Every structure is written in C-alpha cells, then in structure tokens.
Amino acid sequence: MEYTLISISFLIVIYLLVKVDSLEGRIKGMQYTLAQLVKQSGMSENPINDDLRMLIRDDKDVKAVKKARETLGLSLIEGKQYIDKLKLDNANLTHKNIK
C-alpha cells in the first residue's frame, strides 16, 4: 500500500514537471511572437526603459530592478530578468555600433 502511494505521488510529480516545462516553452514562444509584433508595428518601447538604462549605466542594477518592479508590477525574478535583458540589448547595440 505504501509503495503504491509513493509510486502514484512520484508519477504525479513527474507529470507536473513535464506540464510546467511545456508551459514555459509556450510562454517563450509567445514572448518571441510578441516581440516580433512590436518590432513590425513600430510601437515604441516602454518609456521607463530609458530611466532603467541610465541606472544600469551608473552600475545601479539593484535600483534598476527595484524601479522596474515598482513600475511594471514584476516579481523579483521577473524584474531581474527584465534588467538582464536590457543589459544584454545594450551590449548587443554597443557591439553592433563598434563594428
């Protein structure tokens, strides 16, 4: 009886992990599609990004994450990821301008 419950619990956990992984993949796909739509529509980016870039340039990443969280309503992890993406975008732009 115990082994049956443990086996069922284990299978449920595995099933949930597979579902979460699948959902994360779908979210990444939707984010990519959304980014492409924004580029094609010519919409400007979020106005807060300029302030965040200034904080990043001044090596105030923690303040940038805090401001992104407060302004955009993000969790701590989402705020950090948002700032990391801005930093990566800035690095890519700088690298392209150098070439």
C-alpha positions as CSV (number, residue, x, y, z in Angstrom):
1,M,0.0,0.0,0.0
2,E,2.8,2.4,0.9
3,Y,4.7,1.7,-2.3
4,T,1.6,2.3,-4.3
5,L,1.1,5.8,-2.8
6,I,4.7,6.6,-3.2
7,S,4.6,5.5,-6.8
8,I,1.5,7.4,-7.6
9,S,2.9,10.5,-5.9
10,F,6.1,10.2,-7.9
11,L,4.2,9.8,-11.2
12,I,2.1,12.9,-10.4
13,V,5.2,14.9,-9.6
14,I,6.8,13.8,-12.9
15,Y,3.6,14.7,-14.8
16,L,3.5,18.2,-13.2
17,L,7.2,18.8,-14.1
18,V,6.5,17.9,-17.7
19,K,3.5,20.2,-17.8
20,V,5.4,23.1,-16.3
21,D,8.2,22.6,-18.8
22,S,5.7,22.5,-21.7
23,L,4.1,25.7,-20.4
24,E,7.4,27.5,-20.1
25,G,8.1,26.6,-23.7
26,R,4.8,28.0,-24.8
27,I,5.4,31.2,-22.9
28,K,8.8,31.7,-24.5
29,G,7.2,31.2,-27.9
30,M,4.5,33.8,-27.1
31,Q,7.2,36.3,-25.9
32,Y,9.1,35.9,-29.1
33,T,5.9,36.4,-31.2
34,L,5.0,39.5,-29.1
35,A,8.5,40.9,-29.6
36,Q,8.2,40.4,-33.4
37,L,4.8,42.1,-33.5
38,V,6.1,45.1,-31.5
39,K,9.0,45.4,-34.0
40,Q,6.7,45.2,-37.0
41,S,4.1,47.6,-35.6
42,G,6.7,50.3,-34.9
43,M,5.5,50.7,-31.4
44,S,7.9,52.4,-29.1
45,E,9.3,50.6,-26.1
46,N,8.3,51.2,-22.6
47,P,9.3,54.8,-21.6
48,I,10.7,53.5,-18.3
49,N,13.4,51.7,-20.2
50,D,15.4,54.9,-20.6
51,D,15.5,55.5,-16.9
52,L,16.4,51.9,-16.3
53,R,19.3,52.1,-18.8
54,M,20.6,55.2,-17.0
55,L,20.6,53.3,-13.7
56,I,22.3,50.3,-15.4
57,R,24.9,52.6,-17.0
58,D,25.7,54.0,-13.5
59,D,26.1,50.5,-12.1
60,K,22.9,50.7,-10.0
61,D,21.4,47.4,-11.1
62,V,19.7,46.9,-7.8
63,K,17.9,50.2,-8.0
64,A,17.0,49.4,-11.6
65,V,15.4,46.1,-10.6
66,K,13.5,47.9,-7.8
67,K,12.3,50.6,-10.2
68,A,11.3,48.0,-12.8
69,R,9.4,46.0,-10.1
70,E,7.6,49.1,-8.8
71,T,6.7,50.5,-12.2
72,L,5.8,47.3,-14.1
73,G,4.5,45.2,-11.2
74,L,7.0,42.5,-11.6
75,S,8.2,39.9,-9.2
76,L,11.8,40.0,-8.0
77,I,12.9,37.3,-10.5
78,E,10.9,38.9,-13.4
79,G,12.5,42.3,-12.5
80,K,16.0,40.8,-12.5
81,Q,15.3,39.1,-15.9
82,Y,13.9,42.4,-17.3
83,I,17.1,44.3,-16.3
84,D,19.3,41.5,-17.6
85,K,17.5,41.6,-20.9
86,L,18.0,45.4,-21.1
87,K,21.7,45.0,-20.3
88,L,22.0,42.3,-23.0
89,D,20.2,44.5,-25.5
90,N,22.5,47.4,-24.6
91,A,25.6,45.2,-25.0
92,N,24.4,44.0,-28.4
93,L,23.7,47.6,-29.6
94,T,27.1,48.7,-28.4
95,H,28.8,45.7,-30.1
96,K,27.0,46.4,-33.4
97,N,28.0,50.1,-33.3
98,I,31.6,49.2,-32.8
99,K,31.7,47.0,-35.9
